[in-house]
Amino acid sequence: MTNTETKSKSGIILDRRQLISGATALGLSAAFGAMPAMAQEAQKKGGTLKLGMEGGSASDSLDPRTYADAIPRVCSLMFWNQLVEIDAKGDATPELAESWEAKPGAAEWIFNIRKGITFTSGKTLDADDVIFSLNLHRGETSSPAKGLLAQITDITKLSANQISVRLSGGNADLPYVFTDYHLMIVPNGTKDFSKPDGTGAFTLVEWQPGVRVVAKRKPGTYWKPGRGNFDTVELRYILDATARTQAIMTGQVDAINKLDPKTATLVAKAPNVAVVRTKAAGNRYSFVAHRDRDPYANNDLMLGLKYGIDRQKIIDTVFGGFASLGNDHLIGSTLKYYDASQPQRPYDPDKAAFHFKKAGVRTPLELLVSEGAYTGATDAGVLFQESLRRTGTALEVKRVSGDGYWDNVWLKQPFSAVYWSPRPTVDMQISTTFISDAAWNDTRWKRPAFDKLVIAARAELDDLKRRKMYADAQRLVSDDGGMICFAVGDFLDAHSKKLHGLAPHPRFDLNDNRLPEKGWFA
C-alpha cells in the first residue's frame, strides 16, 4: 500500500485524494506578473534570501509548543522537518516519514521513518526522536496541537525506523494531522529549543524575536534534492504593511508575505516585482466573541452581529476584492466537504435589529482590533461599526497595540479580531478551533453534540455519510457559534523576479511557509 492510500473496513482501497480533495489546487492562480518557468530551470545554490514578514512579535519562541503565527512557522521549517508535508495539490506527501499504512478501520497506523537522516548535532534520526517529538504535544502540555493528538492512545516503537500509532477511533486524516505546524521532529530528550538541532537545511546564526532571524545553510548536501539552496536567510520582522511594500519595491528584501490587497495591483505593475495570488485558500478573517460570557452568551445577540456586518463592503474596501465571503465558520470553498448548499448569511439590518431587540441589547459593545491581528483589522472594525448603526446597535472599536496581541488580547478579551490560517482538512480546521476542549477554542463555545458529531465524522469512511456530517457541523458553528467569519482571503505574496520558487500553495503563503527551503535565485 502506498502512502496515499487508506484501506476501508471492507478492504477496498480508497485513494487519499478521494478522502481529501485535491480540488484545493483549483483555487490557485499566479496573479498579475509573469511567473518564472521553474520546471525548466535547475535550482542554483548561493546568495542571501532576505524576507520581510508580518506574523510575529517580540514574545516569539522557537519552542514548537508555542507557535501561533507565520514567522515562527517559517523559522521552524528552516531548522526542522515534519513527518508529513502538504504538496501543491493539498495532498499529504512523505517528509521524514517515507511511507505509512493504515490498518482496516484506520484506528492503527504504521509509519516508516527515513533512514540515514541526521540532525545538526550529527545524531541519526530514529523512532525514539519521532515518539518524543509527538509526545511533546500530548499529556501535560499547553501545546495547541494537544487536541489534534488527543485521539492517540499509544505510540509504539516497532523498530529503529518504524512506529505504530494507535487511536481511540478511526481517523482517515491522520497523515494530515502530522502536518500541523507545531509537530516538528526534534532529537529525543530536547529541552532547549533556542539552539535548534534539526534535520532541516539551515542552522541558526542569530535570533532576535521581534527584530530579525538569520540562518545559514548547512555544509554538504541537504537530504531533499533541489532544496536548501540559499547560503544565508535573513528574515526581518516588518509588521507594517506599508513598510513591507516599500521594502519589496525598493529591493531591500527579496520577498514579503501579506501584501496589502489595496496596493497589490499597483505593486504587480513594478518591472522587477511579481505578485503571487493563492485564491480563496487564505486566512479566515473574523471577529470572535466568548460565548460563555454575557452578553455574548445570548445567541440572539450573536445572530444580530452576524446579520449586522456588511461582509461584501469589507471585502471590497479593506481587501480590494481579494477575498471571498465567509459564512461564520472556517471552512473555505476549496476544501473537500465544504457545504456549498448552506445559504450565505447576508447583510440584513432589519433582521439584525430583530435579534438585538430580542436579546435586549442596551449598552455599547466593545470590539478590540489591531493590525497585529491582521492587516486591515482596524478598518474592518470601523466598517462593522458603521454597518451596525443601521440596526440601532452601538459598537465601540478600540485599537490596541500589535506587539503581544496574541498573548494579551486573543483568548483573553471577550470580543476581538482574529485571523485563522487554513488547515488542509475540514476536520483539522474545525477540531483546532471548535471542539470543546481545544486549546485554541477562542469563542469558548462548548457543545457536546458537536464534539460527538465531529469525532464520528473523523472515523467515517463512507464518503457520502462523512460529507453530510461535516455539513451539519458547519451549520452548527455558523448558527450557534461565537465566530463572525466574514471573509476568506487570498494569499498575496510579492517577490523579486530574480527569486524563483515562490509558487502558490493551498495551505500557507510563501509556498507553505517553506520558501527558504524551496527557493533559489536565478
PyMOL commands that set and color helices and strands:
alter all, ss='L'
color gray80, all
select helices_A, chain A and resi 16-19+22-27+38-40+64-66+70-79+127-135+174-177+241-249+261-268+299-307+311-318+349-359+377-389+405-408+426-434+448-459+463-480+509-513+515-518
alter helices_A, ss='H'
color red, helices_A
select strands_A, chain A and resi 5-7+13-15+28-29+48-53+84-86+92-94+97-102+108-113+152-159+162-167+202-208+212-217+232-237+255-256+273-278+284-289+323-325+365-369+395-399+415-420+483-489+491-496+499-500+520-521
alter strands_A, ss='S'
color yellow, strands_A
deselect
rebuild
show_as cartoon
